[in-house]
Amino acid sequence: MGLLKAAGGAIGGVLADQWREFFYSDALADDVIVKKGQKRTSSRSSNVKGEENIISNGSIIAVNDGQCMIIVEQGRVVDLSAEPGEYVYDTSTEPSLFYGPLGKNILATFKKIGHRFTMGGDTGKDQRVYYFNTKEMMNNKFGTANAVPFRVVDKNIGLDVDIAIKAFGEYSYKIEDPLLFYTNVSGNVEEPYTRSRMDDQLRAELMNALQPAFAKISAMGVRYSELPGHTEDIANALNEVLTEKWGNLRGIKVVSVGLQSVKASEEDEKMIKELQKSAVFRDPTMAAAGLVGAQADAMRAAASNEGAGPFMAFAGMNMAQMAGGGQAGQLFQQGAQQQQAQGPVPVGVTEVPVWKCPECGKADNSSKFCANCGAPKPEIEEWVCECGTTNTGKFCENCGKPQPVVKHYRCDKCGWEPENPTTPPKFCPECGDVFDEADLVGGGKKAPEGDE
């Protein structure tokens, strides 16, 4: 009886699995990462007795946008497709009489019946289709329960100090490599694999990566108050730190980071402001101005002291003036001496002009590229008037004379223009026409500096 039952199961099972299946997945919810593919059967379908985990040769697998499909056979990934559309699985080890050469498939079917008979009528095989959600996983909130160290660098005043900040915001990630995720995270699953199963772990690892990521950002000279404007840099820094755990192990990538608030402790903020204020007084002139302001406040306070009487108030004002006036004068004198020591710009040496970057707003650039964002210096066409004033408009800012029009040469036959527009060759190198007064036109190009 056992042999007859095994034979019947083998024959019936192989015949039932001859139909070509159609696998699909409904729209994957935002919280679903991996889901097993469904074999579509309707009330009009005859393919209702086939094994669930068998994919016959020639079966069709539908892939939607934002999805990636993998086929797993005996626990091993045998195929993958992330291109939206219809995928035909034509390399399956389960033959079908309805796909491919009939004679070859009949022979393969009998071999499959023999194999299943040796397995007691069972398939002895497991084939599955899994769908991965490759869309961006958004709205993952994070917040630093404890303050994170952040290095504050201000080259203008020579400040380099570590403070503690708290940051709150959201981040998003996506499955970049489904094979790594299947191999090292999800594996074979019957129920949908949701984000809730790993979000706590990812959030904890992200918080640990914030400190080295912030260190990379602070090394760029970005202040903690400017972090919300550098979210792309933060995402790149996090990916660098998390490459080993997220990228190489799980196939996950941070897409974006949004900071809602970044706050330093009141003590740290007060310390930074005091250091910046103290650095201003390195300039003797600024220190003198601050001392004069303090002196004026002291004189106003002495003059408003009604209980002391007019004579005492007057005496208090004189004392305040005597106490600070001499020091302020000395500081102003030191500032003037420093300016004289620097002296005027030597003859023949051009002072390097500074320019403001139109992209990020940095106003003290002196090279051809912005020191903050790398944007090139905007090109401004200048001309020198007869009065010696350098202008950028069409009229002189000093005397009002219009910008002189420089005549230049252009071939009247083919339109070729020489590199030096005021000194053409004798003959046009394009058409051979002779350059003469007929080729001289007004306006347009200006002569290079030094040309007449």
C-alpha positions as CSV (number, residue, x, y, z in Angstrom):
1,M,0.0,0.0,0.0
2,G,2.8,2.4,0.8
3,L,4.4,1.9,-2.6
4,L,1.1,2.4,-4.4
5,K,0.4,5.6,-2.3
6,A,3.9,6.9,-3.1
7,A,3.5,6.2,-6.8
8,G,0.1,7.9,-6.8
9,G,1.4,10.9,-5.0
10,A,4.4,11.2,-7.3
11,I,2.3,10.9,-10.5
12,G,-0.4,13.2,-9.2
13,G,2.0,15.7,-7.8
14,V,4.1,16.0,-10.9
15,L,1.0,16.4,-13.1
16,A,-0.5,19.0,-10.8
17,D,2.7,21.0,-10.9
18,Q,2.8,21.1,-14.7
19,W,0.8,24.3,-14.9
20,R,2.7,27.6,-15.4
21,E,2.2,29.8,-12.3
22,F,1.8,33.5,-12.0
23,F,3.5,35.1,-8.9
24,Y,2.8,38.6,-7.7
25,S,2.9,40.8,-4.7
26,D,0.3,43.4,-3.6
27,A,1.6,46.9,-3.0
28,L,4.1,46.6,-0.2
29,A,3.1,48.7,2.8
30,D,5.5,51.3,4.2
31,D,6.4,49.1,7.2
32,V,7.0,45.9,5.2
33,I,10.5,45.2,4.0
34,V,10.3,41.5,2.8
35,K,7.2,39.6,1.8
36,K,6.8,36.1,0.3
37,G,5.3,36.1,-3.3
38,Q,1.8,34.8,-3.8
39,K,0.7,32.3,-6.4
40,R,-2.4,33.7,-8.0
41,T,-5.4,31.2,-8.3
42,S,-9.0,32.2,-9.0
43,S,-12.3,30.4,-9.1
44,R,-11.8,29.7,-12.8
45,S,-8.2,28.4,-12.4
46,S,-7.4,24.7,-12.7
47,N,-4.1,25.2,-10.9
48,V,-5.4,24.6,-7.4
49,K,-3.7,21.3,-6.5
50,G,-0.1,22.2,-7.2
51,E,2.5,22.4,-4.4
52,E,2.8,25.9,-2.8
53,N,6.6,26.0,-2.8
54,I,7.2,24.6,-6.4
55,I,7.8,26.9,-9.4
56,S,7.3,25.2,-12.7
57,N,9.5,26.1,-15.7
58,G,8.1,29.1,-17.6
59,S,6.2,30.6,-14.7
60,I,5.7,34.3,-14.8
61,I,6.7,36.6,-11.9
62,A,5.4,40.2,-11.9
63,V,7.7,43.0,-10.5
64,N,6.4,46.4,-9.6
65,D,8.2,49.8,-9.2
66,G,10.0,50.0,-5.9
67,Q,10.3,46.2,-5.6
68,C,13.0,43.7,-6.1
69,M,12.3,39.9,-6.6
70,I,14.5,37.0,-5.7
71,I,14.0,33.3,-6.4
72,V,15.2,30.9,-3.7
73,E,15.7,27.2,-4.4
74,Q,16.6,24.8,-1.7
75,G,17.7,27.8,0.5
76,R,19.9,29.3,-2.2
77,V,19.2,32.4,-4.2
78,V,19.2,31.4,-7.9
79,D,17.9,34.5,-9.6
80,L,17.1,38.2,-9.0
81,S,15.2,41.0,-10.8
82,A,14.7,44.6,-9.8
83,E,13.4,45.8,-13.2
84,P,9.6,46.5,-13.3
85,G,7.6,44.3,-15.6
86,E,7.1,40.6,-16.4
87,Y,9.8,38.1,-15.5
88,V,9.7,34.6,-17.0
89,Y,11.5,31.9,-15.0
90,D,12.8,29.6,-17.7
91,T,15.6,27.9,-15.8
92,S,13.6,26.1,-13.2
93,T,14.4,22.5,-12.4
94,E,10.7,21.7,-12.4
95,P,9.6,20.8,-16.0
96,S,6.3,21.9,-17.6
97,L,4.7,20.3,-20.6
98,F,3.3,23.8,-21.5
99,Y,6.7,25.5,-21.9
100,G,9.6,24.5,-24.1
101,P,10.2,21.4,-26.3
102,L,7.4,18.9,-25.7
103,G,9.6,15.8,-26.2
104,K,12.3,17.0,-23.8
105,N,9.7,18.0,-21.2
106,I,8.0,14.6,-21.4
107,L,11.3,12.9,-20.6
108,A,12.0,15.3,-17.8
109,T,8.5,14.8,-16.4
110,F,9.0,11.0,-16.1
111,K,12.4,11.6,-14.4
112,K,10.7,13.9,-12.0
113,I,8.0,11.2,-11.2
114,G,10.8,8.7,-10.5
115,H,12.5,11.2,-8.2
116,R,9.4,11.9,-6.2
117,F,8.6,8.2,-5.9
118,T,11.9,7.8,-4.1
119,M,10.8,10.6,-1.8
120,G,7.6,8.8,-0.9
121,G,5.5,10.9,-3.3
122,D,6.7,14.2,-1.8
123,T,8.4,16.9,-3.9
124,G,11.7,16.8,-2.0
125,K,12.3,20.4,-3.1
126,D,11.5,24.0,-1.9
127,Q,11.2,26.9,-4.2
128,R,10.1,30.4,-3.2
129,V,9.7,33.9,-4.5
130,Y,10.4,36.9,-2.2
131,Y,9.7,40.5,-2.8
132,F,11.8,43.3,-1.2
133,N,10.6,46.9,-0.7
134,T,13.3,49.1,-2.2
135,K,11.5,52.4,-1.6
136,E,12.9,54.9,0.9
137,M,11.8,54.1,4.5
138,M,10.9,57.4,6.0
139,N,9.8,58.9,9.3
140,N,12.4,57.2,11.6
141,K,12.7,59.5,14.5
142,F,15.8,59.8,16.7
143,G,16.9,61.9,19.6
144,T,20.0,62.1,21.8
145,A,19.0,61.2,25.3
146,N,22.5,62.2,26.4
147,A,24.5,65.0,25.1
148,V,26.8,64.2,22.2
149,P,30.3,65.7,22.0
150,F,30.9,68.3,19.3
151,R,34.1,70.1,18.4
152,V,33.7,73.8,17.8
153,V,36.4,75.3,15.6
154,D,36.5,79.1,14.9
155,K,39.7,79.9,13.0
156,N,38.9,83.6,13.1
157,I,39.6,83.8,16.8
158,G,41.7,80.6,17.2
159,L,38.9,78.8,19.1
160,D,39.1,75.0,19.3
161,V,36.9,73.5,22.1
162,D,34.7,70.5,22.7
163,I,31.1,71.1,23.8
164,A,28.1,68.9,24.3
165,I,25.0,69.1,22.1
166,K,21.6,67.4,21.9
167,A,20.1,66.7,18.5
168,F,16.6,65.6,17.5
169,G,15.3,64.8,14.0
170,E,14.3,62.1,11.5
171,Y,16.3,59.9,9.1
172,S,15.4,57.6,6.2
173,Y,17.1,54.5,4.8
174,K,16.5,52.0,2.0
175,I,17.5,48.5,1.0
176,E,20.4,48.9,-1.3
177,D,21.4,45.2,-1.6
178,P,18.5,42.8,-1.2
179,L,20.8,39.7,-1.4
180,L,22.8,40.9,1.6
181,F,19.6,41.6,3.5
182,Y,18.2,38.2,2.7
183,T,21.4,36.4,3.6
184,N,22.3,38.2,6.8
185,V,18.9,39.5,8.2
186,S,15.6,38.1,7.0
187,G,16.3,34.7,5.5
188,N,13.2,32.5,4.6
189,V,10.1,34.1,6.1
190,E,6.5,33.0,5.9
191,E,5.0,36.2,7.4
192,P,6.0,39.7,6.2
193,Y,9.2,41.0,7.6
194,T,8.4,44.5,9.0
195,R,10.5,47.5,10.0
196,S,9.5,47.1,13.7
197,R,11.7,44.0,13.9
198,M,14.9,46.0,13.4
199,D,14.2,49.7,13.8
200,D,15.2,49.8,17.4
201,Q,18.5,48.2,16.6
202,L,19.1,50.6,13.7
203,R,18.2,53.6,15.8
204,A,20.7,52.6,18.5
205,E,23.5,52.1,16.0
206,L,22.7,55.4,14.3
207,M,23.0,57.2,17.7
208,N,26.4,55.6,18.2
209,A,27.5,56.8,14.8
210,L,26.4,60.4,15.3
211,Q,29.5,61.2,17.4
212,P,32.1,60.3,14.8
213,A,29.8,61.8,12.1
214,F,29.6,65.1,13.9
215,A,33.4,65.0,14.3
216,K,33.7,64.8,10.5
217,I,31.3,67.8,10.1
218,S,33.0,69.9,12.8
219,A,36.4,69.3,11.1
220,M,34.9,71.1,8.1
221,G,34.5,74.2,10.2
222,V,30.7,73.9,10.5
223,R,29.3,75.3,13.7
224,Y,26.7,73.3,15.6
225,S,24.0,76.0,15.0
226,E,24.5,75.5,11.2
227,L,24.0,71.7,11.3
228,P,20.4,71.8,10.1
229,G,21.7,73.3,6.8
230,H,24.3,70.5,6.3
231,T,21.9,67.5,6.3
232,E,23.5,66.1,3.1
233,D,26.9,66.2,4.6
234,I,25.6,64.5,7.8
235,A,24.0,61.7,5.8
236,N,27.3,61.1,3.9
237,A,29.3,61.1,7.1
238,L,26.8,58.6,8.7
239,N,27.1,56.3,5.7
240,E,30.9,56.4,6.0
241,V,30.7,55.4,9.7
242,L,27.9,52.8,9.2
243,T,29.4,51.3,6.0
244,E,30.6,48.1,7.8
245,K,27.5,47.4,9.8
246,W,24.8,48.7,7.5
247,G,26.2,48.7,4.0
248,N,28.5,45.7,3.9
249,L,26.6,43.5,6.3
250,R,22.9,44.3,5.8
251,G,22.8,46.1,2.4
252,I,21.2,49.2,4.0
253,K,22.0,52.8,3.2
254,V,21.1,56.1,4.9
255,V,19.3,58.3,2.4
256,S,18.7,61.5,4.3
257,V,18.8,63.0,7.7
258,G,16.6,65.9,8.9
259,L,17.5,67.8,12.1
260,Q,14.7,69.5,13.8
261,S,16.7,71.1,16.6
262,V,20.3,71.2,17.7
263,K,20.9,72.7,21.2
264,A,24.0,73.2,23.3
265,S,23.9,73.5,27.1
266,E,23.5,77.0,28.5
267,E,27.0,76.8,30.1
268,D,28.7,76.0,26.7
269,E,26.8,78.7,24.8
270,K,27.8,81.3,27.5
271,M,31.4,80.1,27.3
272,I,31.6,80.4,23.5
273,K,30.1,83.9,23.6
274,E,32.5,85.1,26.3
275,L,35.5,83.6,24.3
276,Q,34.4,85.3,21.1
277,K,33.8,88.6,22.9
278,S,37.3,88.4,24.6
279,A,38.9,87.6,21.2
280,V,37.5,90.9,19.8
281,F,39.5,92.8,22.4
282,R,42.8,91.5,21.0
283,D,42.6,94.5,18.7
284,P,43.8,97.5,20.8
285,T,41.3,99.8,19.1
286,M,38.3,97.5,19.8
287,A,39.5,97.1,23.4
288,A,39.7,100.9,23.7
289,A,36.2,101.3,22.3
290,G,34.9,98.8,24.8
291,L,36.7,100.6,27.7
292,V,35.2,103.9,26.6
293,G,31.7,102.3,26.5
294,A,32.2,101.0,30.0
295,Q,33.5,104.4,31.2
296,A,30.4,106.1,29.8
297,D,28.1,103.6,31.6
298,A,30.0,104.3,34.8
299,M,29.6,108.1,34.4
300,R,25.9,107.7,33.7
301,A,25.5,105.6,36.8
302,A,27.4,108.1,38.9
303,A,25.4,111.0,37.5
304,S,22.1,109.3,38.2
305,N,22.9,108.7,41.9
306,E,20.4,111.0,43.6
307,G,21.3,110.1,47.1
308,A,24.9,111.3,46.8
309,G,24.0,114.9,45.9
310,P,25.2,117.0,43.0
311,F,28.8,117.5,44.3
312,M,29.3,113.7,44.9
313,A,27.8,112.9,41.5
314,F,30.2,115.3,39.8
315,A,33.1,113.8,41.7
316,G,32.0,110.3,40.7
317,M,32.0,111.3,37.0
318,N,35.5,112.7,37.3
319,M,36.8,109.6,39.0
320,A,35.3,107.4,36.3
321,Q,36.9,109.6,33.6
322,M,40.3,109.6,35.3
323,A,40.2,105.8,35.9
324,G,39.5,104.8,32.3
325,G,40.5,107.8,30.1
326,G,44.2,107.2,30.3
327,Q,44.0,103.5,29.5
328,A,41.6,104.1,26.6
329,G,44.0,106.7,25.2
330,Q,46.9,104.3,25.4
331,L,45.0,101.6,23.7
332,F,43.9,103.9,20.8
333,Q,47.6,104.9,20.5
334,Q,48.7,101.3,20.3
335,G,46.1,100.6,17.6
336,A,47.3,103.5,15.5
337,Q,50.9,102.4,15.9
338,Q,50.0,98.9,14.7
339,Q,48.3,100.4,11.6
340,Q,51.4,102.5,10.9
341,A,53.7,99.5,11.4
342,Q,51.8,97.6,8.8
343,G,52.2,100.6,6.5
344,P,50.7,101.2,3.1
345,V,50.6,98.6,0.3
346,P,54.1,98.7,-1.4
347,V,54.2,100.1,-4.9
348,G,53.8,97.3,-7.5
349,V,52.1,95.0,-5.0
350,T,48.4,94.5,-5.6
351,E,46.3,94.0,-2.5
352,V,44.3,90.8,-2.8
353,P,40.6,91.7,-3.0
354,V,38.0,89.8,-1.0
355,W,34.7,88.7,-2.5
356,K,31.4,87.3,-1.2
357,C,30.3,83.9,-2.4
358,P,26.8,84.0,-4.0
359,E,26.2,80.4,-3.1
360,C,26.8,80.1,0.7
361,G,27.3,83.8,1.6
362,K,30.9,83.5,2.9
363,A,32.2,87.1,2.6
364,D,36.0,86.9,3.2
365,N,37.2,84.8,0.2
366,S,40.4,85.8,-1.5
367,S,41.2,82.9,-3.8
368,K,39.5,81.8,-7.0
369,F,37.2,79.4,-5.2
370,C,35.0,79.8,-2.1
371,A,36.8,78.3,1.0
372,N,33.5,77.1,2.4
373,C,31.6,75.5,-0.5
374,G,34.1,75.5,-3.3
375,A,32.0,77.6,-5.7
376,P,34.1,79.5,-8.3
377,K,34.6,83.3,-8.0
378,P,32.0,85.1,-10.1
379,E,33.5,86.8,-13.1
380,I,33.0,90.5,-13.2
381,E,34.1,92.5,-16.3
382,E,35.9,95.6,-15.3
383,W,37.3,98.6,-17.3
384,V,39.5,101.6,-16.3
385,C,38.3,105.1,-17.1
386,E,40.6,107.9,-18.3
387,C,40.3,109.4,-14.7
388,G,41.8,106.2,-13.3
389,T,38.6,104.8,-11.7
390,T,37.9,101.0,-12.1
391,N,34.3,100.4,-13.1
392,T,32.0,97.5,-13.7
393,G,29.0,99.3,-15.3
394,K,28.6,101.1,-18.6
395,F,29.5,104.5,-17.1
396,C,32.3,105.7,-14.9
397,E,31.3,106.1,-11.3
398,N,33.6,109.1,-10.8
399,C,33.3,111.3,-13.9
400,G,30.3,109.7,-15.7
401,K,32.1,109.0,-19.0
402,P,30.7,106.1,-21.0
403,Q,32.7,102.9,-21.3
404,P,34.9,103.2,-24.4
405,V,34.0,101.0,-27.4
406,V,37.0,99.1,-28.7
407,K,36.9,98.3,-32.4
408,H,38.1,94.9,-33.4
409,Y,38.6,92.8,-36.6
410,R,36.2,90.2,-37.9
411,C,36.5,88.6,-41.4
412,D,33.7,89.9,-43.5
413,K,33.7,86.8,-45.6
414,C,33.4,83.9,-43.1
415,G,33.1,85.7,-39.7
416,W,36.3,84.4,-38.2
417,E,37.8,86.5,-35.4
418,P,41.5,86.5,-34.3
419,E,42.5,85.7,-30.8
420,N,43.9,89.2,-30.4
421,P,41.0,91.2,-31.8
422,T,43.0,94.4,-32.4
423,T,46.0,92.8,-34.2
424,P,44.8,90.5,-37.0
425,P,46.9,88.5,-39.4
426,K,47.3,89.6,-43.0
427,F,45.1,86.8,-44.3
428,C,42.1,85.0,-42.8
429,P,43.2,81.4,-42.0
430,E,39.7,80.1,-42.7
431,C,38.9,81.6,-46.1
432,G,42.2,83.4,-47.1
433,D,40.5,86.8,-47.4
434,V,42.8,89.9,-46.8
435,F,42.2,91.8,-43.6
436,D,41.5,95.5,-44.3
437,E,39.4,98.4,-43.0
438,A,36.2,96.6,-44.2
439,D,36.8,93.9,-41.6
440,L,37.0,96.5,-38.7
441,V,33.9,96.6,-36.6
442,G,33.0,98.5,-33.4
443,G,31.8,97.1,-30.0
444,G,32.0,93.6,-28.8
445,K,35.4,92.3,-27.7
446,K,37.7,94.5,-25.7
447,A,41.4,94.6,-26.4
448,P,43.6,92.7,-23.9
449,E,45.5,94.8,-21.3
450,G,48.5,96.4,-22.8
451,D,47.1,96.5,-26.4
452,E,46.4,99.8,-28.0
